[in-house]
Amino acid sequence: MPVSRSTASSIVFAGVLVGVILEGVVIYAVIDPAVRLAFGLVVLIPLMWLLVWGTQQGLVEEPIRAPLHKRRYLKLRAKVKQMIDEITRLHWTVVDAKRGIRDRDEVIKEADAIEQRLHHMIGEVRRSAGHISPNDEWE
Protein backbone atom coordinates (compact mmCIF):
# COMPACT_ATOMS: atom_id res chain seq x y z
CA MET A 1 0.00 0.00 0.00
CA PRO A 2 1.55 3.32 -1.03
CA VAL A 3 2.25 5.81 1.72
CA SER A 4 2.69 9.53 1.21
CA ARG A 5 6.19 10.89 1.49
CA SER A 6 5.42 12.96 4.60
CA THR A 7 3.80 9.99 6.35
CA ALA A 8 6.71 7.72 5.49
CA SER A 9 9.14 10.37 6.70
CA SER A 10 7.28 10.67 10.01
CA ILE A 11 7.19 6.89 10.45
CA VAL A 12 10.90 6.54 9.79
CA PHE A 13 11.82 9.45 12.06
CA ALA A 14 9.65 8.15 14.93
CA GLY A 15 10.89 4.59 14.47
CA VAL A 16 14.55 5.59 14.41
CA LEU A 17 14.05 7.80 17.45
CA VAL A 18 12.36 4.98 19.39
CA GLY A 19 15.03 2.51 18.22
CA VAL A 20 17.89 4.72 19.35
CA ILE A 21 16.23 5.32 22.72
CA LEU A 22 15.67 1.58 23.19
CA GLU A 23 19.30 0.86 22.27
CA GLY A 24 20.40 3.42 24.86
CA VAL A 25 18.19 1.81 27.50
CA VAL A 26 19.58 -1.63 26.68
CA ILE A 27 23.17 -0.39 26.90
CA TYR A 28 22.53 1.47 30.15
CA ALA A 29 20.17 -0.92 31.98
CA VAL A 30 21.36 -4.42 31.04
CA ILE A 31 24.49 -5.45 32.92
CA ASP A 32 25.22 -8.95 31.59
CA PRO A 33 27.17 -8.58 28.30
CA ALA A 34 25.56 -11.60 26.60
CA VAL A 35 22.04 -10.43 27.43
CA ARG A 36 22.96 -6.86 26.42
CA LEU A 37 24.16 -8.17 23.03
CA ALA A 38 21.01 -10.24 22.52
CA PHE A 39 18.65 -7.36 23.41
CA GLY A 40 20.73 -4.94 21.35
CA LEU A 41 20.39 -7.16 18.29
CA VAL A 42 16.67 -7.62 18.89
CA VAL A 43 16.24 -3.83 18.84
CA LEU A 44 18.69 -3.33 15.96
CA ILE A 45 16.98 -5.67 13.50
CA PRO A 46 13.66 -3.72 13.31
CA LEU A 47 15.64 -0.48 13.22
CA MET A 48 17.59 -1.67 10.20
CA TRP A 49 14.38 -2.89 8.53
CA LEU A 50 12.82 0.52 9.09
CA LEU A 51 15.77 2.28 7.47
CA VAL A 52 15.64 -0.03 4.45
CA TRP A 53 11.88 0.53 4.13
CA GLY A 54 12.41 4.30 4.29
CA THR A 55 14.99 4.04 1.53
CA GLN A 56 12.54 2.06 -0.61
CA GLN A 57 9.95 4.78 -0.06
CA GLY A 58 12.32 7.26 -1.67
CA LEU A 59 13.25 9.18 1.45
CA VAL A 60 16.94 8.73 0.81
CA GLU A 61 18.16 9.29 -2.72
CA GLU A 62 21.63 8.56 -3.96
CA PRO A 63 23.25 11.72 -5.28
CA ILE A 64 23.73 11.74 -9.03
CA ARG A 65 27.37 12.17 -9.85
CA ALA A 66 29.11 12.38 -13.16
CA PRO A 67 31.18 9.27 -13.79
CA LEU A 68 34.84 9.75 -12.96
CA HIS A 69 37.81 8.19 -14.62
CA LYS A 70 39.80 5.84 -12.45
CA ARG A 71 42.86 6.66 -14.47
CA ARG A 72 42.96 9.50 -16.91
CA TYR A 73 45.33 10.02 -19.80
CA LEU A 74 46.31 6.37 -20.17
CA LYS A 75 47.88 7.08 -23.56
CA LEU A 76 50.19 9.69 -22.04
CA ARG A 77 51.04 7.40 -19.12
CA ALA A 78 52.04 4.64 -21.53
CA LYS A 79 54.33 6.97 -23.48
CA VAL A 80 56.00 8.30 -20.33
CA LYS A 81 56.49 4.74 -19.05
CA GLN A 82 58.16 3.80 -22.35
CA MET A 83 60.48 6.77 -21.97
CA ILE A 84 61.38 5.78 -18.43
CA ASP A 85 62.09 2.24 -19.62
CA GLU A 86 64.39 3.57 -22.35
CA ILE A 87 66.20 5.83 -19.87
CA THR A 88 66.66 2.87 -17.53
CA ARG A 89 68.01 0.79 -20.43
CA LEU A 90 70.44 3.59 -21.32
CA HIS A 91 71.63 3.84 -17.72
CA TRP A 92 72.31 0.11 -17.34
CA THR A 93 73.99 -0.05 -20.74
CA VAL A 94 76.47 2.62 -19.65
CA VAL A 95 76.92 0.97 -16.23
CA ASP A 96 77.72 -2.35 -17.96
CA ALA A 97 80.32 -0.58 -20.12
CA LYS A 98 81.97 1.01 -17.08
CA ARG A 99 82.13 -2.36 -15.33
CA GLY A 100 83.71 -3.90 -18.40
CA ILE A 101 80.85 -6.32 -19.02
CA ARG A 102 80.14 -5.02 -22.52
CA ASP A 103 82.27 -3.77 -25.38
CA ARG A 104 82.64 0.02 -25.45
CA ASP A 105 81.93 0.39 -29.21
CA GLU A 106 78.81 -1.75 -28.89
CA VAL A 107 77.64 0.37 -25.94
CA ILE A 108 78.15 3.62 -27.89
CA LYS A 109 76.04 2.30 -30.79
CA GLU A 110 73.30 1.13 -28.45
CA ALA A 111 73.35 4.40 -26.47
CA ASP A 112 72.99 6.37 -29.72
CA ALA A 113 70.05 4.17 -30.77
CA ILE A 114 68.38 4.65 -27.40
CA GLU A 115 68.91 8.41 -27.63
CA GLN A 116 67.29 8.48 -31.09
CA ARG A 117 64.30 6.50 -29.78
CA LEU A 118 63.96 8.95 -26.87
CA HIS A 119 63.94 11.93 -29.27
CA HIS A 120 61.22 10.20 -31.30
CA MET A 121 59.21 9.46 -28.13
CA ILE A 122 59.23 13.11 -27.07
CA GLY A 123 57.23 13.98 -30.17
CA GLU A 124 54.79 11.17 -29.41
CA VAL A 125 54.40 12.40 -25.83
CA ARG A 126 53.52 15.87 -27.08
CA ARG A 127 50.85 14.45 -29.42
CA SER A 128 49.29 12.25 -26.72
CA ALA A 129 49.30 14.94 -24.00
CA GLY A 130 45.88 16.25 -23.01
CA HIS A 131 43.89 13.46 -24.65
CA ILE A 132 41.82 11.06 -22.61
CA SER A 133 42.25 7.53 -23.84
CA PRO A 134 39.06 6.09 -25.39
CA ASN A 135 39.60 2.88 -23.44
CA ASP A 136 39.44 4.55 -20.00
CA GLU A 137 37.50 2.65 -17.37
CA TRP A 138 34.64 4.43 -15.70
CA GLU A 139 33.97 4.28 -11.99
C-alpha positions as a printed NumPy array, in Angstrom:
array([[  0.   ,   0.   ,   0.   ],
       [  1.553,   3.319,  -1.026],
       [  2.253,   5.813,   1.716],
       [  2.689,   9.533,   1.213],
       [  6.192,  10.893,   1.494],
       [  5.425,  12.962,   4.597],
       [  3.796,   9.993,   6.353],
       [  6.711,   7.72 ,   5.489],
       [  9.14 ,  10.369,   6.698],
       [  7.275,  10.667,  10.006],
       [  7.187,   6.887,  10.449],
       [ 10.901,   6.537,   9.788],
       [ 11.816,   9.453,  12.063],
       [  9.654,   8.151,  14.929],
       [ 10.889,   4.594,  14.465],
       [ 14.549,   5.593,  14.406],
       [ 14.052,   7.798,  17.451],
       [ 12.358,   4.978,  19.388],
       [ 15.027,   2.509,  18.224],
       [ 17.886,   4.72 ,  19.348],
       [ 16.235,   5.323,  22.722],
       [ 15.672,   1.582,  23.186],
       [ 19.304,   0.858,  22.271],
       [ 20.4  ,   3.418,  24.86 ],
       [ 18.188,   1.811,  27.504],
       [ 19.584,  -1.633,  26.681],
       [ 23.17 ,  -0.393,  26.896],
       [ 22.525,   1.469,  30.153],
       [ 20.173,  -0.917,  31.982],
       [ 21.36 ,  -4.418,  31.044],
       [ 24.491,  -5.452,  32.925],
       [ 25.216,  -8.95 ,  31.592],
       [ 27.165,  -8.583,  28.304],
       [ 25.565, -11.598,  26.6  ],
       [ 22.045, -10.429,  27.434],
       [ 22.96 ,  -6.863,  26.417],
       [ 24.161,  -8.171,  23.035],
       [ 21.01 , -10.24 ,  22.524],
       [ 18.65 ,  -7.356,  23.41 ],
       [ 20.726,  -4.941,  21.349],
       [ 20.39 ,  -7.158,  18.293],
       [ 16.666,  -7.617,  18.894],
       [ 16.237,  -3.828,  18.843],
       [ 18.686,  -3.333,  15.964],
       [ 16.977,  -5.671,  13.498],
       [ 13.665,  -3.719,  13.309],
       [ 15.641,  -0.484,  13.225],
       [ 17.586,  -1.672,  10.198],
       [ 14.379,  -2.89 ,   8.527],
       [ 12.816,   0.524,   9.09 ],
       [ 15.77 ,   2.283,   7.467],
       [ 15.638,  -0.03 ,   4.451],
       [ 11.884,   0.531,   4.127],
       [ 12.414,   4.298,   4.288],
       [ 14.993,   4.04 ,   1.528],
       [ 12.543,   2.057,  -0.615],
       [  9.946,   4.781,  -0.057],
       [ 12.322,   7.26 ,  -1.672],
       [ 13.251,   9.179,   1.452],
       [ 16.936,   8.729,   0.81 ],
       [ 18.16 ,   9.287,  -2.717],
       [ 21.63 ,   8.561,  -3.955],
       [ 23.246,  11.718,  -5.281],
       [ 23.734,  11.742,  -9.028],
       [ 27.374,  12.173,  -9.85 ],
       [ 29.115,  12.383, -13.161],
       [ 31.182,   9.265, -13.788],
       [ 34.839,   9.754, -12.957],
       [ 37.814,   8.189, -14.615],
       [ 39.799,   5.837, -12.446],
       [ 42.856,   6.659, -14.467],
       [ 42.964,   9.496, -16.914],
       [ 45.325,  10.02 , -19.801],
       [ 46.314,   6.367, -20.168],
       [ 47.885,   7.082, -23.559],
       [ 50.187,   9.689, -22.041],
       [ 51.036,   7.397, -19.118],
       [ 52.036,   4.642, -21.525],
       [ 54.332,   6.966, -23.483],
       [ 55.995,   8.296, -20.327],
       [ 56.488,   4.74 , -19.047],
       [ 58.161,   3.798, -22.348],
       [ 60.484,   6.775, -21.974],
       [ 61.376,   5.779, -18.429],
       [ 62.092,   2.237, -19.617],
       [ 64.395,   3.567, -22.349],
       [ 66.202,   5.835, -19.874],
       [ 66.662,   2.872, -17.526],
       [ 68.009,   0.787, -20.427],
       [ 70.438,   3.588, -21.315],
       [ 71.627,   3.835, -17.723],
       [ 72.306,   0.114, -17.338],
       [ 73.992,  -0.054, -20.735],
       [ 76.475,   2.617, -19.652],
       [ 76.923,   0.967, -16.234],
       [ 77.724,  -2.346, -17.958],
       [ 80.322,  -0.579, -20.119],
       [ 81.967,   1.015, -17.08 ],
       [ 82.131,  -2.357, -15.329],
       [ 83.709,  -3.9  , -18.397],
       [ 80.853,  -6.318, -19.016],
       [ 80.135,  -5.021, -22.524],
       [ 82.274,  -3.773, -25.38 ],
       [ 82.641,   0.023, -25.451],
       [ 81.927,   0.39 , -29.206],
       [ 78.807,  -1.749, -28.892],
       [ 77.638,   0.368, -25.944],
       [ 78.15 ,   3.617, -27.895],
       [ 76.04 ,   2.297, -30.789],
       [ 73.303,   1.126, -28.455],
       [ 73.347,   4.395, -26.469],
       [ 72.99 ,   6.366, -29.718],
       [ 70.055,   4.172, -30.774],
       [ 68.381,   4.647, -27.4  ],
       [ 68.907,   8.411, -27.627],
       [ 67.295,   8.475, -31.088],
       [ 64.295,   6.5  , -29.776],
       [ 63.963,   8.95 , -26.874],
       [ 63.938,  11.927, -29.265],
       [ 61.221,  10.204, -31.3  ],
       [ 59.206,   9.46 , -28.128],
       [ 59.23 ,  13.109, -27.07 ],
       [ 57.227,  13.98 , -30.172],
       [ 54.794,  11.171, -29.407],
       [ 54.402,  12.402, -25.832],
       [ 53.525,  15.866, -27.084],
       [ 50.847,  14.446, -29.425],
       [ 49.291,  12.254, -26.719],
       [ 49.301,  14.939, -23.997],
       [ 45.88 ,  16.248, -23.009],
       [ 43.892,  13.458, -24.649],
       [ 41.815,  11.058, -22.611],
       [ 42.246,   7.531, -23.835],
       [ 39.058,   6.091, -25.392],
       [ 39.597,   2.88 , -23.445],
       [ 39.438,   4.545, -20.003],
       [ 37.504,   2.65 , -17.367],
       [ 34.637,   4.426, -15.697],
       [ 33.973,   4.278, -11.989]])
